[in-house]
Amino acid sequence: MKLIKPSVKLIDFDSNLEIVDYCARICYRSEKKNPEILYNSLINSGHISMLRHETHYFSIPFKKVTQELIFIISNNPYIFYYENEITRRLYISANGNFIYDNKHFYEIIKDFEVSIEQVKNDDNFKPIRRFTFEIVTQISTSRELNRVSPNNISEQSTRYVYDEGTLCVPHWISDKDLNEYIISKNTHKADANKYFYVCEKLFANYTILIKNYNISKQDARGILPLDTATRCAYTYSVKEWENIIKLRYYGTTGKPHPNAKIIVGMIKEKLNELGYEI
């Protein structure tokens, strides 16, 4: 059994192809080859939800904004927009899945699309930026984070647990407990020792079911501990991330689970570094 700590990483590419490729490979734990081939394969196979990780940005002069466009973007959960009276422009961001399903909408504004690289250097897009974070956490914690609607999620399949048997250390195991167990398979705390022992047994029995009893990975996974490590990617707008942080960090609707608070706290710190005080 391997032991890892929770972590968060900003996925920062200038190309939607690269972003979708990265997030899709998380699900299947595949090596990077040709992003364009994988992208087209996702579309051809109907896995359009992966396009929710890509973002299209638009900068439209007020004089080019039509009533039809206003009707489409108003109260639409898949579109974020910002009106700047100084630049006299309407700034829009939308995910690729929405763009794919609404080709007429894209035809209306495609001439005003702005590259991701340009967006990064233009503060006018700051209120509608979308960010992708890769996280490593417990399966139980990913379930907490997945309860967002509309959601933009890629998560590693539990088929790959068999190859690693990795536990994501929960909040109540201290660094001292973790280091002691890694070094000697024993800690000074009885509850930590028992916890690690039970998890080791579950992973071992999971492997036995697959190797010795020919039970499929998707069925054997039923005995995996909920603290089994998982790898996910989430793409949300600043506004959506702010709402997630309010729920899972500040606990606006109730005390958040400590494991979720740790992950969301890391995301909050990274957004703060990008100039968003949440």
C-alpha positions as CSV (number, residue, x, y, z in Angstrom):
1,M,0.0,0.0,0.0
2,K,1.3,3.4,-1.0
3,L,0.6,6.5,1.1
4,I,0.3,10.0,-0.4
5,K,-0.8,13.4,0.9
6,P,-3.6,15.5,-0.7
7,S,-2.5,17.9,-3.4
8,V,-3.7,20.6,-5.8
9,K,-2.2,21.7,-9.1
10,L,-3.3,24.4,-11.5
11,I,-3.6,23.1,-15.1
12,D,-2.4,26.1,-17.1
13,F,-2.2,25.6,-20.8
14,D,-2.7,28.1,-23.6
15,S,-4.5,25.5,-25.8
16,N,-7.9,24.0,-25.3
17,L,-6.6,20.8,-27.0
18,E,-3.9,20.5,-24.3
19,I,-6.4,21.1,-21.5
20,V,-9.0,18.6,-22.7
21,D,-6.2,16.1,-23.5
22,Y,-4.8,16.4,-20.0
23,C,-8.2,16.0,-18.2
24,A,-9.2,13.1,-20.4
25,R,-6.0,11.2,-19.7
26,I,-6.7,11.5,-16.0
27,C,-9.8,9.3,-16.4
28,Y,-7.9,6.6,-18.3
29,R,-4.4,7.1,-16.9
30,S,-2.9,7.1,-20.4
31,E,0.3,8.7,-21.6
32,K,0.3,11.8,-23.6
33,K,0.5,11.2,-27.4
34,N,-1.3,13.5,-29.8
35,P,-3.9,15.9,-28.2
36,E,-5.7,16.5,-31.5
37,I,-6.2,12.7,-32.1
38,L,-7.5,12.2,-28.6
39,Y,-9.8,15.3,-28.9
40,N,-11.3,14.0,-32.1
41,S,-11.6,10.5,-30.7
42,L,-13.6,11.9,-27.7
43,I,-16.0,13.7,-30.1
44,N,-16.4,10.7,-32.4
45,S,-17.1,8.4,-29.4
46,G,-19.7,10.8,-27.9
47,H,-17.6,11.7,-24.8
48,I,-18.6,15.3,-25.3
49,S,-18.6,16.0,-21.5
50,M,-14.8,16.2,-21.6
51,L,-15.2,19.4,-23.6
52,R,-16.5,21.1,-20.5
53,H,-12.9,21.6,-19.5
54,E,-12.2,23.8,-22.5
55,T,-13.1,27.4,-22.5
56,H,-14.0,29.8,-25.3
57,Y,-13.6,33.5,-24.6
58,F,-15.1,36.4,-26.6
59,S,-14.8,40.2,-26.6
60,I,-17.7,41.9,-28.4
61,P,-18.1,45.6,-29.0
62,F,-21.4,46.9,-27.6
63,K,-22.5,48.0,-31.0
64,K,-22.3,44.4,-32.2
65,V,-24.3,42.9,-29.4
66,T,-27.8,41.8,-30.6
67,Q,-31.0,41.1,-28.8
68,E,-30.7,37.5,-29.7
69,L,-27.3,37.3,-28.1
70,I,-28.6,38.9,-24.9
71,F,-31.5,36.5,-24.8
72,I,-29.1,33.5,-25.1
73,I,-26.6,34.6,-22.4
74,S,-29.2,35.8,-19.9
75,N,-29.6,33.4,-16.9
76,N,-27.6,30.7,-18.7
77,P,-25.6,28.5,-16.3
78,Y,-23.1,27.6,-19.0
79,I,-22.2,31.2,-19.9
80,F,-20.5,33.9,-17.9
81,Y,-20.3,37.5,-19.1
82,Y,-19.1,40.9,-18.0
83,E,-20.1,44.3,-19.4
84,N,-17.4,46.9,-19.3
85,E,-18.6,50.4,-19.7
86,I,-15.1,51.8,-20.1
87,T,-14.0,49.6,-23.0
88,R,-17.6,49.4,-24.3
89,R,-17.3,45.7,-24.8
90,L,-19.1,42.6,-23.7
91,Y,-16.8,39.8,-22.4
92,I,-18.1,36.2,-22.5
93,S,-16.7,32.8,-21.5
94,A,-18.4,29.5,-22.3
95,N,-17.3,25.8,-22.0
96,G,-16.7,23.7,-25.1
97,N,-19.5,21.3,-24.4
98,F,-22.0,24.1,-24.6
99,I,-20.4,25.5,-27.7
100,Y,-20.5,22.1,-29.4
101,D,-24.2,21.6,-28.6
102,N,-25.1,25.2,-29.6
103,K,-23.5,25.8,-32.9
104,H,-25.9,28.6,-33.8
105,F,-24.7,30.5,-30.7
106,Y,-21.1,30.0,-31.8
107,E,-21.8,31.2,-35.3
108,I,-23.2,34.5,-33.9
109,I,-20.0,35.4,-32.0
110,K,-17.2,33.3,-33.4
111,D,-15.6,36.3,-35.1
112,F,-15.0,37.8,-31.7
113,E,-13.2,34.9,-30.1
114,V,-10.0,35.6,-28.2
115,S,-7.2,33.1,-27.5
116,I,-6.5,31.8,-24.0
117,E,-3.0,33.3,-24.2
118,Q,-4.5,36.8,-25.0
119,V,-7.0,36.4,-22.1
120,K,-4.3,35.8,-19.6
121,N,-2.8,39.2,-20.4
122,D,-6.1,41.1,-20.4
123,D,-7.6,42.0,-17.0
124,N,-11.0,42.7,-18.6
125,F,-11.5,38.9,-18.7
126,K,-10.6,38.5,-15.0
127,P,-14.3,38.4,-13.7
128,I,-15.2,35.5,-16.2
129,R,-12.0,33.5,-16.2
130,R,-12.3,29.7,-15.9
131,F,-9.6,27.7,-14.1
132,T,-8.8,23.9,-14.1
133,F,-7.4,22.3,-11.0
134,E,-6.1,18.8,-10.7
135,I,-6.4,17.4,-7.3
136,V,-5.3,14.2,-5.5
137,T,-7.6,13.3,-2.6
138,Q,-9.7,10.6,-1.1
139,I,-12.6,9.0,-3.0
140,S,-14.9,10.1,-0.2
141,T,-13.7,13.7,-0.7
142,S,-14.1,13.7,-4.4
143,R,-17.7,12.8,-3.8
144,E,-18.1,15.9,-1.8
145,L,-16.5,18.0,-4.5
146,N,-18.5,16.4,-7.3
147,R,-21.8,17.7,-5.9
148,V,-21.8,20.8,-8.0
149,S,-24.3,21.5,-10.8
150,P,-23.6,22.1,-13.6
151,N,-20.3,20.1,-13.1
152,N,-17.2,19.8,-15.1
153,I,-15.3,16.8,-13.8
154,S,-12.8,14.2,-14.9
155,E,-11.9,11.5,-12.4
156,Q,-9.6,8.6,-12.5
157,S,-11.4,5.3,-12.9
158,T,-11.2,2.9,-9.9
159,R,-10.0,0.2,-12.4
160,Y,-6.5,1.6,-11.8
161,V,-6.5,1.2,-8.1
162,Y,-5.4,-2.4,-8.7
163,D,-2.1,-1.2,-10.1
164,E,-1.2,1.1,-7.2
165,G,-3.3,0.5,-4.1
166,T,-2.7,4.0,-2.9
167,L,-4.2,5.6,0.2
168,C,-4.7,9.4,0.4
169,V,-3.9,10.2,4.0
170,P,-6.9,11.7,5.8
171,H,-6.8,14.9,7.9
172,W,-6.6,13.2,11.3
173,I,-3.4,11.3,10.5
174,S,-0.6,13.7,11.5
175,D,2.7,14.0,9.6
176,K,4.4,12.4,12.5
177,D,2.1,9.4,12.4
178,L,2.6,9.1,8.7
179,N,6.4,9.3,8.8
180,E,6.5,6.8,11.6
181,Y,4.4,4.3,9.7
182,I,6.3,4.7,6.5
183,I,9.6,4.1,8.3
184,S,8.6,1.2,10.6
185,K,5.0,0.2,9.8
186,N,4.2,1.3,13.3
187,T,3.2,4.6,15.0
188,H,2.9,5.7,18.6
189,K,-0.9,5.9,18.2
190,A,-3.0,2.8,18.4
191,D,-5.9,4.2,16.4
192,A,-3.5,5.2,13.5
193,N,-1.9,1.7,13.6
194,K,-5.3,0.0,13.4
195,Y,-6.5,2.3,10.6
196,F,-3.4,1.6,8.5
197,Y,-3.7,-2.2,9.2
198,V,-7.3,-2.4,8.1
199,C,-6.6,-0.4,4.9
200,E,-3.7,-2.7,4.1
201,K,-5.9,-5.7,4.5
202,L,-8.6,-4.2,2.3
203,F,-6.2,-3.5,-0.5
204,A,-4.7,-7.0,-0.2
205,N,-8.1,-8.7,-0.3
206,Y,-9.1,-6.5,-3.3
207,T,-6.0,-7.8,-5.1
208,I,-6.8,-11.4,-4.1
209,L,-10.3,-11.2,-5.4
210,I,-9.0,-10.1,-8.8
211,K,-6.0,-12.4,-9.1
212,N,-7.2,-15.6,-7.4
213,Y,-11.0,-15.4,-8.0
214,N,-11.2,-13.7,-11.3
215,I,-13.6,-11.0,-10.0
216,S,-13.5,-8.0,-12.3
217,K,-11.9,-4.8,-11.0
218,Q,-15.2,-2.9,-11.3
219,D,-16.8,-5.4,-9.0
220,A,-13.9,-6.0,-6.6
221,R,-13.7,-2.2,-6.0
222,G,-16.7,-2.5,-3.7
223,I,-14.4,-3.4,-0.8
224,L,-11.9,-0.5,-1.3
225,P,-11.6,2.0,1.6
226,L,-13.2,5.4,1.0
227,D,-9.8,6.9,1.7
228,T,-8.4,5.3,-1.5
229,A,-6.6,7.9,-3.5
230,T,-8.2,9.4,-6.5
231,R,-7.1,11.9,-9.1
232,C,-9.6,14.5,-10.5
233,A,-9.7,17.6,-12.6
234,Y,-12.3,20.3,-12.1
235,T,-12.9,23.3,-14.4
236,Y,-15.1,26.2,-13.1
237,S,-15.4,29.9,-13.5
238,V,-14.2,32.2,-10.7
239,K,-17.8,32.7,-9.6
240,E,-18.3,28.9,-9.3
241,W,-15.1,28.4,-7.5
242,E,-16.1,31.2,-5.1
243,N,-19.3,29.3,-4.3
244,I,-17.5,26.0,-3.8
245,I,-15.0,27.7,-1.4
246,K,-17.9,29.3,0.5
247,L,-19.5,25.8,1.0
248,R,-16.4,23.6,1.4
249,Y,-14.0,26.0,3.2
250,Y,-16.0,28.6,5.0
251,G,-19.0,26.3,5.6
252,T,-21.8,28.7,4.8
253,T,-24.4,25.9,4.9
254,G,-22.8,23.8,7.6
255,K,-19.4,22.7,8.9
256,P,-17.4,21.2,5.9
257,H,-15.6,17.9,6.2
258,P,-11.9,18.5,7.2
259,N,-10.6,16.6,4.1
260,A,-12.7,18.7,1.7
261,K,-11.6,21.9,3.6
262,I,-7.9,21.0,3.1
263,I,-8.3,20.6,-0.7
264,V,-10.5,23.6,-1.2
265,G,-8.2,25.6,1.0
266,M,-5.3,24.8,-1.4
267,I,-7.5,25.9,-4.3
268,K,-8.3,29.1,-2.5
269,E,-4.6,29.8,-1.9
270,K,-3.8,29.3,-5.6
271,L,-6.7,31.6,-6.7
272,N,-5.4,34.2,-4.2
273,E,-2.0,34.0,-5.9
274,L,-3.7,34.7,-9.2
275,G,-5.2,37.9,-7.7
276,Y,-8.6,36.7,-6.6
277,E,-9.3,37.4,-2.9
278,I,-11.9,34.8,-1.9
